Every structure is written in structure tokens, then in C-alpha cells.
Amino acid sequence: MVPLNELTKETILSEEVLTEVFDQEDEIYRQSLLTSLSFRAKELKCKTEFTGMVRAFKHVDRKTQKIKSAQVSRNWTDFKDCPYGRMRCGSWIATDEKVYKQNLYTRIDILACYHPILPLERLRNLETGEEQIKIAFKRNGKWHELIVPKTMVASANKIVNLSGRGISVTSENAKPLVQYLSEVENLNEDYIRVQSSSSKLGWVKDGEQENFLPYDSEIIFDGNDRFKQIYESIRECGDREVWFDHIKKLRKSGRLEIKFMMAASFASVLIYGISALPFIVDLWGETEGGKTVTLMSACSIWACPDENRYIGDFKTTDVALEARADMLNSLPVILDDTSKTSSRIRDNFEGVVYDLCSGKGKSRSNKELGVNRENHWQNCFLTNGERPLSGYVNQGGAINRILEVECGEKIFEDPQETANILKRNYGFAGKEFIRIIRELGWDKIREMQQELQRQLMSDDKMQKQAISLSIVLTADRIATEYLFKDGQYISISDAKKTLIDRNELSDNERAYHYIMDKISMNEQRFDDITKCEKWGMISTKENCAIINSAAFDDLCRSGGFSKKSFLSWADKKGLLQTQNGRLTKVKKIEGISCRCVWLKIGDEMMADADGFVPAETFDQGEIPFD
């Protein structure tokens, strides 16, 4: 620029001088030049004319900036070998080297990211309505996809967490990266579609449309980050015919264990359409019997049965079990070896059984004092162990939710061969079974189940167990007729062996036997000789155990039984002596009158010194020998 003192009235008002001033990108430097020129124009007595020229140049400069801005808004990403195509990126320059924006004033680029990155899809969860976003980014020459909550990429404080997922973001470039992703998303609404998603597998409804994940592609599964290992194991692998040929061979061996556990695995996806409650199928028996390989057979219907993939275990918490059941939703939850139960579950096993078989998790609040989405599921739980699962629970309601199959010896001729075949070939039968369900329709399936339920119902069997068993048999009928076509049905008589008699299941029946056992084991607490804490006395005349109320409370508590429920049951069964409408009677023990429970002693308690129990008198015709 010409020195100020050399400028004349003509040159200071020339277009060349002002053009040179307005070409300066540094705003501060530009304003400094205009101020100096203004003083010089005043000296030359042409300030009014100079001010008019400056005003005209500013007007033209604003128009120029608008044109530049419009040109910038048509910018497109320029990532090489990008499988997702090009996207509008507004004021950002997106290349393989970096994603940045030019600052016209400071001349320092605003960096958003050191590598290519794009938003691909918005996922709206059908259960919660919350949105997640699928992001693609390129590192070390490879493109990767990532699904994260929308709130994470909308906050500079939260987006830095993506650094642990492979994205180059720090507190320095977090804010520009948020701005870049937001601008690209808003400029490409016609390309970035909103997709329905679910964090649950199995049957998922989108309006009136019934979908089954992962086989239907209309809904995207968005929970694969938390359960990536399980989700990726649910697929078809290997040779379909190899799997079917081997499974048919196993079924023809006639072993109930294999057919029943596989039927239970199929049955899991029927619970939704039949509107039944979840239930547990437990395979128990001695070690080396083949329980784990049988569980692998049931798993291979849907997923990879290899260790640490789909099959889980009890070395976990009740919250983790809830989350697993919620995610699998309709697919079976398969847990190996009940002996590995963690202490937190073992101490509350009955509660865990009730929760799992209720199909609904606990309500939990969040930090905003609202309530989180409740976990819920409609599936079957397959377990195994060396002792029956019912051995871990006392209450009949919990036992009523379990179908137990005893595992005999050596189910498989060569368990290693079976395991190897299943690990290499799996996932075919599940997809075909879902197709068959759709072809048959829920009305026909419910009709089959109700007919089987009528055949299983009996006055001396538990209704809930009969319903669960009828679903297993329905699945067995469908699989045998339409998949395997081998006629290897589970017979009704074999199936009924898994049902428990009402008397065996009754809490109060078991409470009575428990109290009788305790009395037999603690005779010294009922005699007049031994010096110890006394529980009461035995009346041979009344054929009763007269038990102090406090001692009776302790007995019920130690066995996990309800005193109120038991006394009501015992009264109805005629096992109690009552007084004035009360379920207890007053008795003087060691000179002190107290309220006691007068409980009739069973015949097994009345054996003589040699252990013989008085028998009823038989008619001669009833004696089976001379």
C-alpha cells in the first residue's frame, strides 16, 4: 500500500486503495487501516467523500460474503473409497486428512476430527422412543460403524467418551466435532433416514407389524454393544444338512433328555403367541452324563453353542440375569451348571425364580427421579446341574414354575463328536421354525396347545406346570412334523413324568413333615429328664405334640414356612386341637400356663421301640400271601 503521507485526494478515494484494504482477512488489521485512512482524508478535506466510499465497499463486501457462504453450503465430503457415498457438509471441509473449517479472521483452521467420520442413520427405539445414531468412521484404512445414544454426540462433555471406541476426540476438538456431526445430519435429512430399532430380540411389534429379530431386517437391533457377543452368535453357520442329519440320529436314540431340551428351546418363541408366563426347564443328573452337550444341542437351534458365546451361567447377579432375559426377549435363556451360582443369587434363589418366571424385572428409578424402562420378557429358561433346581428352593410357588428332567447315564455315544459338529454347524432350525410358525398362524398353534393342555390336566397335578409342559409338547409336535419329519414325538406318558403331584408341592404339606422331623430329631426338648431349652411336650393320650407358641414360631421361621398359612391348613385337615375358635390351646408346662399349638403326630412318629408302626387290620382277601 502507498504510504499515508504520499496519498492525495484523488488516490485516497480510488477503488484500488479501498479494494486492497477490504481484501485483508484480518478484521482488526482492516479496521486499523480504515481508521488511519480516515484521518488522512480529514487532512485532505475529503472525509465525507471517503466515508461514502467506505460505506459502498462494505455493502459490496456483505454481498460477497453471502455468495461465498452459499458456495460453502454446497460443500460435499471428499472421503476416498467411502462405501456410504458423499454427503453435504456445509462450511466444513471433509477429506481423508482431516475434517476442519477455515477461520477467515484468525487464519487458524478449526479442527473437528483427524480422520473421516459421518453420521449414517437415526435409530428410534420402539420400547423407549429414545433415539440413537449410527456413526461411521475410518481408522487405519478401515471403516467402522458405531451405534451410540443421540445425547452422546450432542454434548461436548459426553462425546469425548467416544475416544475409547476408536474416534479421535479430545476436550480440544469435542465442540467442533459436535457442530460438524450436527450440521451434516441436518443438511442430509433426505439421506440420513429414521429407522425403527429395538434393544430386544425375538418378537417385536412395530405398530401392527409383527417382526422377529434378528431374522427380519425391517427393525434394527440397537443393543449389540452391550450384548455384542450374544447377538453375533445368533446366525447360520456351516452346513444345514450336517446339522439335521446328526440331530435326527440323536433323536432316534430314544433319549428323552435330548428331545425334551430341544423342544423347550423351540417352545421359548411360542410363549409370546400363546400369552403364557415364562418357565424353567432343568436337566439334572450325575456328572459325565452329557448335560452340557444336551444344552449345546438346544442352543444350536438358534446360535453358536461354543463356550462363552450364547450360553451363560449363574456366576452373575440377578440384575444381569434380568438384562439378559430382557435382551433375548423371546429366545431361550440358556444357563449352564447351577452349582456355579453366585452367593447373591444363592441367598435369594426363590426370589430369582419368581422374578424370572414373572416375565418382568424390578422397577428402578434414575438420577432424574423418574422410572427407568422396566425389563420384560416372554421366554423359556434352560438350565442344568448335578442336583435338581428345586433343591435350591422351598416354596411351592417357585417349584411350580420348574419342569425337571432327570439325566441318565451316557446320553451320547460320542459326546465330543456331537460337540464338534454343533460348534461348526448351527442356527438353521431356528429360522425355519419361525417361518413355520408364521405359516401355521397363532390360532392353529393355540388350538394345538389347548388340546395338549386338556390331556395333561389332572386333579393331582399342578396346573401351571401342565400349561408349561403343554407349550413344550406343542413345540415338539411342530418341530417333529414340519422340521425333522422323523416321527420322534415326546409321548404324553413320558412328558407327565416331569409334573409334580399337588401333595408333593404343597408348602403346608412339606411344613408338616418338616415339623415332624424336627420333633423326632429333638426328643430331649419334649421330655421331663434332659436339662435343656424345652419346646413343649408329647401327649401320647392325645397323640399330639404340644408346642410352645414361641418355639413353633422359630420352627416355621427356620424352615421358611408361614405359620398362619400352616395353622389354617392343619385346622382344615383336622390336625389341630383348637379352643374357643382359636388355633391354639392353653397348656400348663412345668407349672406355667401358656398358649401352645396342639399338632397331631403322624403315624410315622408313633413307632414302637423296635421301629414298628401299628398297621390297620386287613381282611383275609386283602393279604397277598398265606
Secondary structure in CASP SS format (residue, H / E / C, confidence):
PFRMAT SS
TARGET T0000
AUTHOR 0000-0000-0000
METHOD secondary structure of the structure
MODEL  1
M C 1.00
V C 1.00
P C 1.00
L H 1.00
N H 1.00
E H 1.00
L C 1.00
T C 1.00
K H 1.00
E H 1.00
T H 1.00
I H 1.00
L C 1.00
S C 1.00
E H 1.00
E H 1.00
V H 1.00
L H 1.00
T H 1.00
E H 1.00
V H 1.00
F H 1.00
D C 1.00
Q C 1.00
E C 1.00
D C 1.00
E H 1.00
I H 1.00
Y H 1.00
R H 1.00
Q H 1.00
S H 1.00
L H 1.00
L H 1.00
T H 1.00
S H 1.00
L H 1.00
S H 1.00
F H 1.00
R H 1.00
A H 1.00
K H 1.00
E H 1.00
L C 1.00
K C 1.00
C C 1.00
K H 1.00
T H 1.00
E H 1.00
F H 1.00
T H 1.00
G H 1.00
M H 1.00
V H 1.00
R H 1.00
A H 1.00
F H 1.00
K H 1.00
H H 1.00
V H 1.00
D H 1.00
R H 1.00
K H 1.00
T H 1.00
Q H 1.00
K H 1.00
I H 1.00
K H 1.00
S H 1.00
A H 1.00
Q H 1.00
V H 1.00
S C 1.00
R C 1.00
N C 1.00
W E 1.00
T C 1.00
D E 1.00
F C 1.00
K C 1.00
D C 1.00
C C 1.00
P C 1.00
Y C 1.00
G C 1.00
R C 1.00
M C 1.00
R E 1.00
C C 1.00
G C 1.00
S C 1.00
W C 1.00
I E 1.00
A E 1.00
T E 1.00
D C 1.00
E C 1.00
K C 1.00
V E 1.00
Y E 1.00
K E 1.00
Q C 1.00
N C 1.00
L C 1.00
Y C 1.00
T C 1.00
R C 1.00
I C 1.00
D C 1.00
I E 1.00
L E 1.00
A E 1.00
C E 1.00
Y C 1.00
H C 1.00
P C 1.00
I E 1.00
L E 1.00
P E 1.00
L E 1.00
E E 1.00
R E 1.00
L E 1.00
R E 1.00
N E 1.00
L C 1.00
E C 1.00
T C 1.00
G C 1.00
E C 1.00
E E 1.00
Q E 1.00
I E 1.00
K E 1.00
I E 1.00
A E 1.00
F E 1.00
K E 1.00
R E 1.00
N C 1.00
G C 1.00
K E 1.00
W E 1.00
H E 1.00
E E 1.00
L E 1.00
I E 1.00
V E 1.00
P E 1.00
K H 1.00
T H 1.00
M H 1.00
V C 1.00
A C 1.00
S C 1.00
A H 1.00
N H 1.00
K H 1.00
I H 1.00
V H 1.00
N H 1.00
L H 1.00
S H 1.00
G H 1.00
R H 1.00
G C 1.00
I C 1.00
S C 1.00
V C 1.00
T C 1.00
S C 1.00
E C 1.00
N C 1.00
A H 1.00
K H 1.00
P H 1.00
L H 1.00
V H 1.00
Q H 1.00
Y H 1.00
L H 1.00
S H 1.00
E H 1.00
V H 1.00
E H 1.00
N H 1.00
L H 1.00
N C 1.00
E C 1.00
D C 1.00
Y C 1.00
I C 1.00
R C 1.00
V E 1.00
Q E 1.00
S E 1.00
S E 1.00
S E 1.00
S C 1.00
K C 1.00
L C 1.00
G E 1.00
W E 1.00
V E 1.00
K E 1.00
D E 1.00
G C 1.00
E C 1.00
Q E 1.00
E E 1.00
N E 1.00
F E 1.00
L E 1.00
P C 1.00
Y C 1.00
D C 1.00
S C 1.00
E C 1.00
I C 1.00
I E 1.00
F E 1.00
D C 1.00
G C 1.00
N C 1.00
D C 1.00
R C 1.00
F C 1.00
K H 1.00
Q H 1.00
I H 1.00
Y H 1.00
E H 1.00
S H 1.00
I C 1.00
R C 1.00
E C 1.00
C E 1.00
G C 1.00
D C 1.00
R H 1.00
E H 1.00
V H 1.00
W H 1.00
F H 1.00
D H 1.00
H H 1.00
I H 1.00
K H 1.00
K H 1.00
L H 1.00
R H 1.00
K H 1.00
S C 1.00
G C 1.00
R C 1.00
L H 1.00
E H 1.00
I H 1.00
K H 1.00
F H 1.00
M H 1.00
M H 1.00
A H 1.00
A H 1.00
S H 1.00
F H 1.00
A H 1.00
S H 1.00
V H 1.00
L H 1.00
I H 1.00
Y H 1.00
G H 1.00
I H 1.00
S C 1.00
A C 1.00
L C 1.00
P C 1.00
F E 1.00
I E 1.00
V E 1.00
D E 1.00
L E 1.00
W E 1.00
G C 1.00
E C 1.00
T C 1.00
E C 1.00
G C 1.00
G C 1.00
K H 1.00
T H 1.00
V H 1.00
T H 1.00
L H 1.00
M H 1.00
S H 1.00
A H 1.00
C H 1.00
S C 1.00
I C 1.00
W C 1.00
A C 1.00
C C 1.00
P C 1.00
D C 1.00
E C 1.00
N C 1.00
R C 1.00
Y C 1.00
I C 1.00
G E 1.00
D E 1.00
F C 1.00
K C 1.00
T C 1.00
T C 1.00
D H 1.00
V H 1.00
A H 1.00
L H 1.00
E H 1.00
A H 1.00
R H 1.00
A H 1.00
D H 1.00
M H 1.00
L H 1.00
N C 1.00
S C 1.00
L C 1.00
P C 1.00
V E 1.00
I E 1.00
L E 1.00
D E 1.00
D C 1.00
T H 1.00
S H 1.00
K H 1.00
T C 1.00
S C 1.00
S H 1.00
R H 1.00
I H 1.00
R H 1.00
D C 1.00
N C 1.00
F H 1.00
E H 1.00
G H 1.00
V H 1.00
V H 1.00
Y H 1.00
D H 1.00
L H 1.00
C H 1.00
S H 1.00
G C 1.00
K E 1.00
G C 1.00
K C 1.00
S C 1.00
R C 1.00
S E 1.00
N C 1.00
K C 1.00
E C 1.00
L C 1.00
G C 1.00
V E 1.00
N C 1.00
R C 1.00
E C 1.00
N C 1.00
H E 1.00
W C 1.00
Q C 1.00
N C 1.00
C E 1.00
F E 1.00
L E 1.00
T E 1.00
N E 1.00
G E 1.00
E C 1.00
R C 1.00
P C 1.00
L H 1.00
S H 1.00
G H 1.00
Y H 1.00
V C 1.00
N C 1.00
Q C 1.00
G H 1.00
G H 1.00
A H 1.00
I H 1.00
N C 1.00
R C 1.00
I E 1.00
L E 1.00
E E 1.00
V E 1.00
E E 1.00
C C 1.00
G C 1.00
E C 1.00
K C 1.00
I C 1.00
F C 1.00
E C 1.00
D C 1.00
P H 1.00
Q H 1.00
E H 1.00
T H 1.00
A H 1.00
N H 1.00
I H 1.00
L H 1.00
K H 1.00
R H 1.00
N C 1.00
Y E 1.00
G C 1.00
F H 1.00
A H 1.00
G H 1.00
K H 1.00
E H 1.00
F H 1.00
I H 1.00
R H 1.00
I H 1.00
I H 1.00
R H 1.00
E H 1.00
L H 1.00
G C 1.00
W H 1.00
D H 1.00
K H 1.00
I H 1.00
R H 1.00
E H 1.00
M H 1.00
Q H 1.00
Q H 1.00
E H 1.00
L H 1.00
Q H 1.00
R H 1.00
Q H 1.00
L H 1.00
M C 1.00
S C 1.00
D C 1.00
D C 1.00
K E 1.00
M C 1.00
Q H 1.00
K H 1.00
Q H 1.00
A H 1.00
I H 1.00
S H 1.00
L H 1.00
S H 1.00
I H 1.00
V H 1.00
L H 1.00
T H 1.00
A H 1.00
D H 1.00
R H 1.00
I H 1.00
A H 1.00
T H 1.00
E H 1.00
Y H 1.00
L H 1.00
F H 1.00
K C 1.00
D C 1.00
G C 1.00
Q C 1.00
Y C 1.00
I C 1.00
S C 1.00
I H 1.00
S H 1.00
D H 1.00
A H 1.00
K H 1.00
K C 1.00
T C 1.00
L C 1.00
I C 1.00
D E 1.00
R H 1.00
N H 1.00
E H 1.00
L H 1.00
S C 1.00
D H 1.00
N H 1.00
E H 1.00
R H 1.00
A H 1.00
Y H 1.00
H H 1.00
Y H 1.00
I H 1.00
M H 1.00
D H 1.00
K H 1.00
I H 1.00
S H 1.00
M H 1.00
N C 1.00
E H 1.00
Q H 1.00
R H 1.00
F C 1.00
D C 1.00
D C 1.00
I C 1.00
T C 1.00
K C 1.00
C C 1.00
E C 1.00
K C 1.00
W C 1.00
G E 1.00
M E 1.00
I E 1.00
S E 1.00
T C 1.00
K C 1.00
E C 1.00
N C 1.00
C E 1.00
A E 1.00
I E 1.00
I E 1.00
N E 1.00
S H 1.00
A H 1.00
A H 1.00
F H 1.00
D H 1.00
D H 1.00
L H 1.00
C H 1.00
R H 1.00
S H 1.00
G H 1.00
G C 1.00
F C 1.00
S C 1.00
K H 1.00
K H 1.00
S H 1.00
F H 1.00
L H 1.00
S H 1.00
W H 1.00
A H 1.00
D H 1.00
K H 1.00
K C 1.00
G C 1.00
L C 1.00
L E 1.00
Q E 1.00
T C 1.00
Q E 1.00
N C 1.00
G C 1.00
R E 1.00
L C 1.00
T C 1.00
K E 1.00
V E 1.00
K E 1.00
K E 1.00
I E 1.00
E C 1.00
G C 1.00
I E 1.00
S E 1.00
C E 1.00
R E 1.00
C E 1.00
V E 1.00
W E 1.00
L E 1.00
K E 1.00
I C 1.00
G C 1.00
D H 1.00
E H 1.00
M H 1.00
M H 1.00
A C 1.00
D C 1.00
A C 1.00
D C 1.00
G C 1.00
F C 1.00
V C 1.00
P C 1.00
A C 1.00
E C 1.00
T C 1.00
F C 1.00
D C 1.00
Q H 1.00
G H 1.00
E H 1.00
I C 1.00
P C 1.00
F C 1.00
D C 1.00
END
